[in-house]
């Protein structure tokens, strides 16, 4: 069901095509980038699979283990979401576990004049799951 909703993406794309397929871009002013992968690359520090049942295996990730405190990895949507009547839903799954280097995952909305508004954040997931 969620795969057919406008704006959804499961990251089952080739290499860096996820940016155009998913309607996302890497922020050119951030310190390091998001990557697409599967469990083979993140086996030591990340999940063993993505959150979807069936054939889905790829997910978007950042490796924060080599970064300095304060560094940012940021992706931005390329499409505006239509205004709603007091209801806006963003659904995503995340995995943050067992690393001292884990930073803070933040979701911002940008209001019409360009100001970033922090909508949600998480420091660390205490469970080894999505």
N, C-alpha and C positions, 0 to 999 in steps of 0.2 A: 504493500500500500504506500509506504513512505517514498519508495523509489519513483513513483509517478507524480509526486507533488512538485510544482514548479520550484526551482532552487535547490532540489535535492541532488546529492551526488554520492556515489559509493566508491569512487576512486579506482574502479577497475578499468584503468586506462593505461596507455603506454607511456612510460617515462614521465616527461614533464607536460604531457598533453592535458593533465588534470586541470591546469590553470584555465585553459580555454573551454574544456568540456564542462567543468564545474562552475564556470563564471567567477573565478577567483584570480587574483594577481598577488605576487609577492610584493610587499612594500619595498620600494627601492631605497628607502631611508633607514631600514632596520639594520641590525647587526649580523644576523645570520638567517638562513632560510628554512622553510618547511620543505620536506621531501615526501615522496610517496614510496611505500615499500610494503613488504610482507614480513612475516616473522623471521625469515632467514637472516635479514639484516639486523633486526633488533633483538635477536634471541637472548643476548646477554643482559640487556637493559630494558626490554620492553615486553609487550604481550606476545603470546605464541600464535595468535590468530586475531582477525578483526572481530567485530561484534556481531556480524551477520551470519545467519545459518546458511548452509548450502555451499555454493561455489565461491562466495566472496572471500577474498584473502587480503586485499590491499587496504592500506590506511595511510593517512597523512600523519607525519610525525616530525618532531624536532629532537635533535640530540643535544641536550643541555649540558652534558658532562664536560665538555671542553670550553664552555663559555664562562665569561666573567659575570659577577653579580651586576645587574643592571642592564645587561645585553637583552635585546628584544628580537624576536622572530614574529613577523606580523603578516597576515594575509588579509586582503580586502575584497569585498564583493564588488563585482563590476557592474551589477545591475541594481537599480533602486527597487526597494520593495514598496508596494503601494500602501498608502495610508490606510489605517483601519479604524474602527470605532472602539478604541480603547483596548483592543486585543491584538497582540503581536506575538507569534510563537516562533522560537528558534529551537530546533531539536537537533542535538548532536550527542555523540557518545565520546567519552574520553577515558584515558588510562594514564594515571599518574601514581606510581607506586615504588616504594623501596629505594629511592635514590636521594641522597643528601643534596644532590645538584638540582633536584626538581624545583622549578621556579613557580610562578603564579600564572595560571591560565585565566585570561580576562576576555570578556566579550563586551565590546563597545557598540553603541549606536551613534551615528553622526547626525546631528540635527541639521535643519535646512541651512544654517549659516556656517556650517563646518565644524562646530564644536563637538568633540568626543565626549560621550556620556557613558560612564561605566554602568553596564547593565547587570553583570554577573561576574563573579570570580571564584576561584578555588585554589588553595595553596597546595593541597595534596590529598589524594585519595588513599585512605588507610586500608583499603581492601585490594587484593590482587585480582581485580576484575574491571570490566568496562562499566 
